[in-house]
Amino acid sequence: MKTIIGILLIVTLMSGYIFAEEKKPDEDTKSKESYVLDEIIVTARGYASEIKKVPGGTGVISSNDIHFIQPSSISDALRVIPGVTKSSDSPWGSEVNIRGSSRANVVFLVDDIRLNTATDIGAQFGTVDPASVERVEILKGPISALYGSGTMGGVVNVITRNGRFSHDAYAEGGLNLLYNFNSDGGSTYAYTAYNTPDYYIFASGSYRDFGSYKDGSHNTMKNSGFSDLQGILNLGYKSNEVNSTELKTQYYRGDEIGIPGAGSVGFPAEAKVTYDEVDRVLINLEHTYRPETGFYQESKIRLSYHSIERHVRVNDIPPPMGAFLRSIEPEATHKTYSSALINRFKSDNHDIMLGLDTWKRTYDGERVRTKHNGETSIDTPIPDSYYLSSGIYTEDEWGINDRLSMNIGGRFDRIQVKNEETDLYITAFATAPPPPQPNRRIWDKYDVSEYSWNAHTGVTYEINNLWSTDFIIARAYRAASLEERYKYLNLGSGVEKWGNPNLEPEESMFFEYGVMRTGEILKAGVALYYNDLENLIAENRVSPTRIELQNISEAELYGGEIEFTLRPTAWFSASGNVAYTRGRDTGNDLDLPSIPPFNGFLRLCYYPISGAWVQLDAIYNGSQKKVPTGVNTSDNWTRFDFMAGYKFIVATTGHEIYGAIDNMFDKAYSDYLTTSRGFTFNEPGRTFRIGYKMEF
């Protein structure tokens, strides 16, 4: 497979030079389009909307933002968006926390398609090479009716590079090369596209290989390296002016991905946990009918298949388990099949979305345990099962007058969950190998159906050409995942952790108020929000030997954000944000875990001469002392990153060379939201990296 990716990279570059003489869009036009893209978001409504006209918190980062940071995981690049922080299981598999919500409460999309996998160890954000991303769009909270269960915390939509239908035929392409001295590894990414009025062809390939990094104390963070590759092939065809069909395919393969911290997965502390293989496949077929005449604007039919196959290896297990167990190897295949019919209607005052969608997630997994003498046993802690969601939704963007608009949306879903009965050969871990036990029925067949709804109403008002304000109120839900319904873990000493097939959906009432200023010199925004949560799914010790997931609690999340971008001259710009989130378990009068501390970000950019640029980033995390009993507190830390580069043009090809120093002052620190198996791993220390970028 690595050979195939290498061939794809070579073909990518060769095709770029073959088509280099074809007509390209005017460079000034491309620049202007890029600037406009910074002001719109597609994920919120399903079509391009001005951010200032979307009630509720949103955020967008471009490929340029990602290029500056060169992250291992997309979540590292999202720090430029206030209220969004990373929650790390590993450098590769960092996930996203949005205003105190993460994992199952945040829907993760790749090119509008759900990516479902287990919630215990992150395996979502790592399966997309950041270099292949065109932009990432964030919804902070349940501010859209388009996506159904799981959006209580928000939505992350990763939009990858693609070809396009163009006015004139032209070719484009690029190459990114990076070397990281801390982890002693690098990455290669290349893409090419041939775009015409009637069809396009897009192809890209990447390969990354990074070793374990050193933290700010110069200690090697063992088992923190990874290797992966990715290939994308997309095709588009227009049969006439109103009909177009697009096929998008992606393949990702990761090998020997270290997980220095792995969340609440029941593995012994300090065991070595590694993804020895992760495979992701996406196939998306979409047909669009766009008459754009009168009230009827567009219909879109989408069929997709998205799967992740995960193989985990747990070894170096400490006693008592390690006294007789050599390794534990869970593996699972998560497949998601989806279909959608999306319609758009538009009149003078209304822009209406009306859609139907259904998606089915299947789980098929097992766990192999190997003793030191080579004997193996196989069990299935989560039974083979599926989760089927079918929904109908509508949204209306109502332009009441030139300054005032209202967005009203709602959704109704039917959710069905089924599982097979499961018999296990259970081993009760102790200080010595226990005697054999007979098979044990742990899951009977279940068939659970739920009906859920969500709705929102938002208002935006343009005070004048620069200032606008908005308010939104929303009701949302999240149905329990397969892992929460059917979890089984033997924690040793006779203690077991169980899921619950009869969990009720979590519910929330969400409120947000914001003020935004737009302008060429200064852009700024302030947002205040409150999220009231009910029926929270949490662990409850129902007996000395049994811990069970139940709907037991209520909670509230509230806070605020400030962000700004300042461009006073052509040679200097500054941008930054601060965010605060507070989380309370109101049912038990306790602090919530996994709440990000007060944090801020500042970026200064300087352009001394034509083509040259210098950038300084400062990242601040405050201390977090408001935590539940038994959860570690954290101290504040500040990190500085420096980057500089030079852009130049040779013939019709743009080039860029750059260098960077991340964590300039070699700060030894850990992220508070780093989940762990009894310990917290440090982030990378001082890191030097160099790179080269070419585009035509």
N, C-alpha and C positions, 0 to 999 in steps of 0.2 A: 504493500500500500504506500509506503514512503517513496518507492520508486515511481509509482503512479503520480503522486503529488509533485515529485520533482519534474516529471515530464510535463505536467500541467503548467508548472511555473515557467518552464522554457517556452512552451507553446504560447503562453500568455504574453511574454515579452516579444517573441517573434511576430505574433499577429499584430502587436502594437506598431512595430516598425513597418510591417507590410501595408497597414492601412493608414500610416502616418500622413500620407499625402491627401487623404480624403478630406473634404471640407468639414471644418469644425465650427461650432457656434462661436459667435463673437465673444472674446474674452471679457469685455466690459459687461455684456449681457449675463454671462455666467456669474460674474461677481455680484451683480445686482440681485440675481435670483438667490444666491447664497445668503445675502443680507435679509431678504424677505423671509426666507425659511426660518430665520431666527425668531420671527414674530408670529409664527403659526404653529398649530398643533392639530394633528389628525386623529389621534387616539380618543380624544374626548367625545367627539360627535360622529366619527366615521368619515368625515370629510374635512378639508382644510378650514380651520377656524382661527381667527385672530385671538391670541392669548388673552388680550384685554377684554374680549367679549365672552370669555368662558368663565362662568362663576365657579369658584372653588380653586384650590391650589393645584397648580401644574408646574412642570419643569421640562426643559428640553436641553440636551447637550448634543453637539455636533461631532462629526468625525474629527474636526480640528481640535476640539476640546480633548478628545480621547488621544489624539496624536501627541499633544503636549505632555500628557501624563504617562502614556505607554503602560497601562495597567496589566497585571496578570489576569485579573478578572474585571468584568465590566463594572461591578459594584464599586471598585476603587475609583473609577472616573466620575461617579455620581456625587462625589463630595462637593462639587461646585453647585449643587442644588440644595437650598436650605431645607431642613427637615428630613433629609435623606442621608443615612449613614450606613456603613457596612456592618454586617454581622458575620464574623469569620469562623469557618471551620478549618480553613487552610488558605494559603495565598491563592490557590487555583479556584477554590470553591466558595469564596466569600458570597454571602447573600446580602439582601437589602432590608434595612429597617426604615419604615416610613412613619415618622411621628409616633414611635413606640410600638408599631405593629410590624410583624415580619412573618416569614415562612408561610404558613397556611393562610394567613390573612392578607397576603399580597399575591395577586395574580401575575404570573410571568408569561409574557407572550414573545414569540419570535416571529416577526413579520405577521402579526395579528393572530397567530395560531398558539393556542395554549400548549405549554410544556409542563407536563405533570410528572412528578417523581416523588420518592419518599421524602418526608419532611424531617427525618432525624439527622441525616447527613446531607449537607448541601451538594447537589449534583445538577444544578440548573445553570447558574450564571457562568460557571466554568466551561460549559460545553459550547460556547460561542467565542471565537477568537475576536478580541476587541478591534483588531485591525480591519476586520471585515464589516464593521458597523458603520452605517451612514449617519444614523442619529438614534438617540434613545429618548422616548417620551414618557413622562411620569404623570400619573394622576394621583394626587394625595388625598385618599379617602374615596368614599362611594359617590363620586360626583357624576357618574355616567351610568346609564341603564343598559349599556351594550354588552356587559361582560358577566353578569350573573353572580353566582355564589363565589365567595372568597375575596370580594373587593372591599371589605370593611376597612382594610388598611390602605388599599390603593392598587394601582396597576403599573407595571413596568413593561413597556413595549419596545423591544429591540428591533430596529429596522435595519436590515443589512443592505449593502450596496447592490445595485441592480442596473440593468439596462433600461432604456426608455424609448418610447415612440417619439421621433424627432421630426422637425420640419425638413431638415436636410440630412442626408446620409453622412455619417462621420464615425470615426473610431476614437476610442479613449482607452487609457490603461494606466497602470502604475505599479510601482515596486517599492516595498518598505523593507529595510534591513535594520536589525537592532542587535547590539551586543550588550549584555549586562555583566559587569565585572564582579559584583557581589555574589550572585548565584552561579557565576561562571557558565553562562549559557546565552542563547540568542534566539531570534525568531526571523522568519522570512515570510513575506506576504506579497502576492502579486495578483493583479486582476486585469481583465481586458473586456471591452464591450464593443460591439458594432451595432450602431443604432440607425434606423431608417424610418421613414413615415409608416411603413407597412409591417416591419418586424424588427426584433432586436435579438441579439445573442450575447449572453454575459457568462463569463467563467472566472473563477478565482480559486486560488489554492494557498495554503499556509502550512508552515511547520514550525513548532516551538520545542525547545529542549532546554530546561533550566534545572540546575542542581539545587541542593539545599543551601539556603542563605545564612548569613551571619547577622546576629542582632547587634544592637548598639553597645553591648558588652563584649563583643567579638567572640561570642559563643555560637557555634554552628547549631542552627535550629534543625535538629535531625528530622528526617522524613518530611521535608517541606518542598522537595523538588517535584517536577512533573515533565511529561513529554506528551505532545499531542499533534494532530494534523487535522486539517479541514479542507473539504472541497465543495464548491458550489457551482451549479450549472443551471441557468435560467433562460427560458425562451419565451418570446412574446410574438403574437401574430394578430394583425388587424385584417379581417376579411373585408370590411368596408368602414365607412366613417363612424358607424354607431356600434359595431361589434368588435370586441377584442378578446383574445384568449391568452392567458399566461400560465406557464408551468414553471414552478420553482422547486428545486431540489437541493438538499444539503446533506452532507455526510461528515460526521465528526468521529474521531477515534482518539481516546486518551489512554496512555499506558503509564503504569507505575507512578500514580498520582498520590503523593504523600498527604496524610491528614494528621498534622500534629495535634489538633484538637477536634473533637468529633461530636459534641453535643450530648444530649441525654439519650444515649443509645443502649445503655445497659452493658457496655463493654468495660472491662476492668480498667481502672486508671493506669496510665503509663503503658498500656499495651500499644503495640505498633499497628496502626490501622492504615491500610493502603488500598486505593482503587487500583487493582492490577489491570483492569480494563473497563472502559466506559465507551459505549457506542451510541451515537444519536443519529437518527435518520428523519428527515422531513421531506414530504412530498405534498405539494400544494397546487391544485388545479383550480383556476379561477376564470370565469367568463363574465364579461361586463357588457351590458347593453345600455348605451348612453344616447338617447335621442335628443335630450336637452331642448325640448320644444314644449312650451306651455308648462303645465303643472307637473308633468311626469319628467323627472330628470335622469334617473338612473336605476337599473336593477343589476344586482351582482349575485352570482351563484358560486359558492366556494365549497370544494371538497378537499379534505386534507387527511394526512396520516403522519403522526409524530410519535416516535418511540425513543426510549432510552433503555439500554441494557447495561446493568451495573454488576460488576463482580468485585466484591470486597474481600480483602485478606487481613485477618487479625492474627498476629503472632507476637512473640516475645511477651507472652501472657504471664503476669506475676502470680505467685501463689495466692489463694489455694488452688484456683483453677489450673494455673500453669504447672502444678505438680504432676498433672496427668494429661492435660490438653496441650497439644503442640500448636494447633491453629483452629480458628473458626472462620469459615468462608461463606458468608451470606451472598446470594446473588438473586437478581430479580429482573424481570422485563416489564417495563411500564409502556403500554401502548395507548395512544389516544386517537380515536377516529372522530372526525367532526364534519358537519355540513352546515351551511348557512345560506339563507336567502335574505338579501339586504336590498331595501328599496328606499329611494329618496324622491321626495316631492317638494316642489317649491312654488310659492306664490309671492305676491308683492310683500307680504308681511310675515309669512311663515316658511320655515325650512324644516321639513318633517322627515324623520327616519322611522321606518317600520320594518322590523325584521323577525325572522324565525331562525333559531339555531338549535342544534342538538350535538352533544358530544358524549362519547363513551370512552371511559378509561378502564383498561383491563390490567390486572396484576397477576403475575405468575412468578412465584419465587420459591426458594428453598434455602436451607442452611446446612452446610456440611461441617461437621466437627471431627477433627483428626487427633487421635491420641499419640503419644510418643512412640508406642509400639506399632503404629501404622494403621490401627483399626479405625474405621470411620462410622459415623452415624449421620443420618439425614433427617431433618425435621422441617416443618413449615410453620414458623411462628405466626405468619400472616397467611390465611388460606387463599387459595385462588379465588378471585372475586372480581366484580366489576361495578362501576359507578356510572350511571346513565343520567344525564341532565338534558332536559328539553325545555326551551323557553320561548316566549314571545315578548317583544319589547317595542316601545315607541318613544320618540323624543321629538319635541317641537321647539324650535328656536323662533320665538315670536317677537318680531320687531314692532313694538308698540308705537314708537315714534323714532325720530332721528337719533335720540340720545338714550332712550330707555328700551331695554329688551328683557324678555323673560324666557327661561328655559324650563320646560316641564317634561319629565320623563318617568316612565314606569316599566316594570318588568314582572312577569309571572313565570315561575318555573315548577316543573315536576321533576323530582329527583328520585331515582330508584337505585337501591344498592342490594346486590345479591352475593352470596358466597357459597362455596362448597363446604360440606362437612369435613372436618379435619381430625385425624387421629395422629397422635405424636408418640414417639418413643422418648420419654422424658428422662433426663439424667439430672438428679438433684445434686448440684455441685457441693462438695464438702472437702475436708482436708485430705481425704483419700478416695480412690475410685469407689463409687457405691456399687452395690449389687445390681444386676439387671432388673428392670421393672417391665410389666406388661404395657402394651399400647394403651393410650389414654385419650378419650374423646375430649377435645378442648373447645371445638366449635361445631355446633349443629348448623344445619342449613338455615339461613336467614333470607328474608325477602322484605325489605323495608321501603316504603314509599313516603315521600314528604312533598308538601306543597308550600312554596315560599314566594314572597313578593318583595320587591323594593320599589322605592319611588323617591323622586327629588323635585324640588322647585328652587330655581335660582334666578336672581335678578342682577343685571348689570346696568349701571347708569354712567354715561359719559358726562362728567361735570363740564369739561371744556375739551379743547383739542389735545391737552396734555394729561389731564387727570381723569380717572374713572374709579368707580367703586362697585363692589359686588357683595352679595350675600346669598348663601345657599343653605337649605335644610334638606336632609336626606335620611331615609330609613334603609338599612341594608341587613343582609344576613350572610351566614356562612354555614353550610352543611358540613358535618364532620367528615373527615377524610377516611379512606380505607384503612390507613395506618392507625388512626384513632379508634376506629370501630373494632378492629380485629387484632390489635397489638397483643403479643404474648412474649414476656421476657422472664426467664428464671434468673433472679438476682443472687441466688445462693442463700444458704442458711434457711432454706424453706420459704423464702419470701418471693412472691411472684407479682408481676405487673401485668394488668389486663386492660384491654380495650373494652368498648361497650357498643354493641351493634345498635342500641336504642338511644343513642345520644341525640338530643334535640339540637336544632341549628342555633348557633350563636347569633345574636341580634344587636343592632346598634342604632342609635339616633345621633346624627352628625350635624353640626352647625359650623359655619365658617363665615367670617367677614373679612374683606380685603380692600385695600386702597392701592392703586397703581399709578405711577407716572411714566409716560412714554415721551421720548424725545431723542434727538440725535446726540445731544451732549450728555444728558443725564436721564437714566432710566432707574426707577426705584419702585419697591413694593413693600407693603406691610400686610401681614395676615394674622388673624387670631382664630383659633378653632377649639371646638369642644366635641368629644366623642364619648357618648354614654353607651356602655356595653352591658349586655345581659346574657344569661345562660352560658357564661364562659366555661369552656372545657378545660378541666384541670384535674390533677391527680388527687385522689382521696383515699386515705388508708382506712379501708372498711373492716379490717381485722389485723391482728399482729402479723399474719402471713400473706395478706392480699392488699395490693394497691390497685385501684381501679379508676379509670377515667370517667368523670361524671360532670353533669351540668351543675355546678355548685356555687358559682360566684357571680358578682356584679363588679364592674370597674368603670373608671373614667380616665380618659386621656385628654389633656388640654395643654395649650401652649401658644407660642407665637413665633413669627419669623420676620426678619428684615433682610432685604437684598437690594443691591444697587450695581449699576454699571456707569462709569464716568469716562467720557472721551472728550476732554477739553481741547485737545490738539490732535494733529495727525500723527505725532510722534510719541504720544503717551496715552495710556488708558489704565483704569483701575476698576476692579470689580470685587465684590465680596458679599458675605452674608453672615448672619448670626441666627441661631435657632435654639429654642428652649421647649422641652417637653416634660410634663409631669404625669405620672401614672399612679393611680390609687386603686387598690382592691377595696371597694367601698362595702362589699358584703362582709368582709372580715376586718375592716379598718387596718389594712396593711399597705405597705408600698409594693408596687409591682416590680417584678424582675425585668431585665432586658429593656430598660428605658434609657435611651441615650442621654448622656450629660449635656449641659449647656456647651455648645460648640460654635465655632466660627471659621470662616475661610476668607483669605484676602489674596488677590492676585494683582501684581503690578507688571505692566508691559511697557517696554521702551523700544523705540525704533530709531536708532541713532543715524543710520544712513540707509539708502534704498537697498532693500533686500535683507538687511540685518535686523535681528530682533533679539531682545533679552527679556526673560521672564523670571519673576520671583514669586513663589507661592508660600503663604504661611497658613498652617493648619493648627487650630487650637481646640483642645478638648478639656473642659473643666472637670473637676472632681465629681464623683458620684457617691454620695454618702447615704442617700435615701433609697435603701435597698431592703428586701425582706430579710428576716432572721435566717442566718446560715448562708447568705450570699455575700461574697467579698465586695468590699468597697473599692474605689479606685481613686488615684491622685490625678491632678491635672497635668497636661503635657502640651508642649508646642513643638512643631516640626517645621523646618524650612526646606524648600526645594528650589533649586536654581536650574535654569535651562537657557541655552542660547543657540542660535542657528543663523544660517545664511542661505538665502534663496537666490538662484540665478537661472537664466534661460540660455539654452544652447539650441539654436535653430528653433523648432517648434516644441521643444521638450523642456519642461520645468524640472529643476533639480533643487534639492535642499540637503545640507549637511548640518548636523546638530549634535550637541553634547549636553549632558545633564548630570547634576549631583542631587540625588534624593536624600533626604535626611542629612543635610549638610553638616550639622554639628554632632552627628553620630549619637542621637538621642536613644537611650534604652527605654522602651515603653511598650505597653500592650494596650490594645483596644478594649474598652470596658465590655463591649458587646461580643468579644471573642468568647464563643461557647467552648466548653472543655469537658474533659472526663476527669475532673478533679484538679486540673492545673490550667494556668493561662499561659499561652505562648507569646513571646515577644514578636513585634513587627520587625522588618528588616532594618539594619543599621545603615550607615553611610553607603550609598550605592552610586557608582559611576556607570554611566551608560552612554554609548555613542550610536548614532544612526544615520542612515541615508534614505532619502525619499525621492522618487522620480515619478512624474506624471506627464502624460501627453494627451 
